[in-house]
Amino acid sequence: MKKQQNNHVPLSNNERIIKRTNQRRQKIRRKKIIIRSLVGIVFLCVGIILALTLFFNINKIVVSGDKVYSEKEVVDASEINMGDNLIFLSKEEINNEITKELPYVGAVKIKRRLPSTLEIVITKTEAYMATAQDGYYILLDKNGKVLEKDLEIIDENIILVNLGEINSVEIGETISLKEEKTFKKLSDVLTECENVGIREITSINISDIYNIKLVYQGRITLELGETDENNLNSKLALGKAAIEKQNEENNLHRGTINLTVDGKGYWSEEVETTKPVIEESSTEAPAENDENTSEESSTKTEEITEKQEETTASAQ
């Protein structure tokens, strides 16, 4: 076999030098392009930052939304000053400052109006419930935010709640409880009460989350016992049906609806009877076996089932 001829012609020394020189020049050219690009990007970023800093400073603040506090109170609470940069403001920090300093502000929305106007939109919150501590009331909104404390009296429309042991109370912040699950459970109960249509709840005892009790109109107690996402709605629906049944008979009935057993409710009526201290027609002292004050209470228990609840609902 014939040997294959090698057509590669070796380069001369001059040619090798020229080739290396060209390769080095190409590398240098690429490096210069990269460096120039990076420098251009840096200058562009610096230019943008300078433009934002120099041309987007606040010279006007507008407060809109719910008129809970004066414009001056809102601006002071925000800790925003004229001349602050509009772009670099932290919306979260502004919201936290205002809602903490002004407790009846529930939420804050920040709007930037370029080039130099900042709008603060206020959404109010309202007193919804109260809890007692050391003989005074703590006023809370629906989310557990402390609105006021050390109150001696509260409005009659406020729901009184027993939240169990309280860790700390700071106005403008959410009340801190020893049992972390308490407020989540309370929120679930309130939501389901709205869903099934139970109104006029006057008090709630949720100090034990496994033995929850509600009081309707200050006269009918609903004992829910242990609840979860599967039975809370059905227990309250059954409780509502029982309340409606009692109200149809007598809207002054007092008693307890025991809903601790799923699918069943037991109505225990509280009956008050009073014995006179002395007969109206007699001036003689009561006999020795009579009591000076004789107010007694007895109960009458009636079972309520889910079937009765369905009948009540269909009748409506």
C-alpha positions, 0 to 999 in steps of 0.5 A: 500500500502507498503511504498517504502523503501529508499535504500539511506544509509546516509554517515558517518562523515568520508565519508562526510569529504573525499567527500568534500576533493575530491571535493575541490581538483578537483576545485583546480586542475581545477583552476590550469589548467586554470591559467597555460593555461592563463600563457602559452598564455601570455608567447606565446604572449609576445614571438611573440611580442618580436620576431616580434620586434627583428627580423623584423626591416627594414634594406632596403627600395626599391622604385618602380613604376612610377618614379615621384620623386627620391627614397630619396624624397619618403623615406624622405616623408614617414618618415620611418627610418631604424630600424623601425619595419616592421610588425607594420608600418601603411600603411595608414599613409605612404600613407597619408604622401607621397601623401600629401608631394609629390603631383604628387604621386596619390597612394602608395602601401606598400609591406613587404618582410620579414624579413627586406625589405620594398617596396614602390610602387608609382602610379603617378597622372597628371594635368587634370584641373585648376581653377582660384582664385585671378588672379592665376591658381590652378592645379588639378588632375582628383580627385580634388587633388591640385598639384600646385597653384599660377600659372600665365599660364597653359598648353593649354591641361588643362581643365579650370573649374569654381568650384564656391566658394572655401573654402581652397587650400592646395597642396597635399590635395583635394580642399575644395569647399563651395558646397560639391556636386560640385566635385561629379557632375563634376566627373559624367560629365567627366565620361559620356563625356568619355562614349559617346566619347566627347573629346577636352573639353576646359572648364567647368562651374559648379559653378551652379550645376543646370546649367552646361555648357561645351565648346568644342574646345573653340568654341561650348558651350553645355548648359546641365542645370539640370542633374541627373543619368537618363538624363546626358548620353542622353543629352551628346549623343545628344550634341555629335551628334549635334557637329558632324553635325556642324563639317561636315558642317564646323569645324570652326562653333561657337555657342551654343547647348542648351540641357536643355530640355530632348530629345531636342537640339537647335543649335544657331550659332554665326555669326560674320560680320564686317563693314569696318571703311573706304572704301579702295578706299576712303580717306574720314572719315566714315559717322556720322551714321557709327560706329568706330568699327563695329563687330556685332554678330547674331545667327541662331537657329536650333532644334536638336532632339533625332531622328536626333541623332539616324540618325547620329549614324546609318549613321556612 
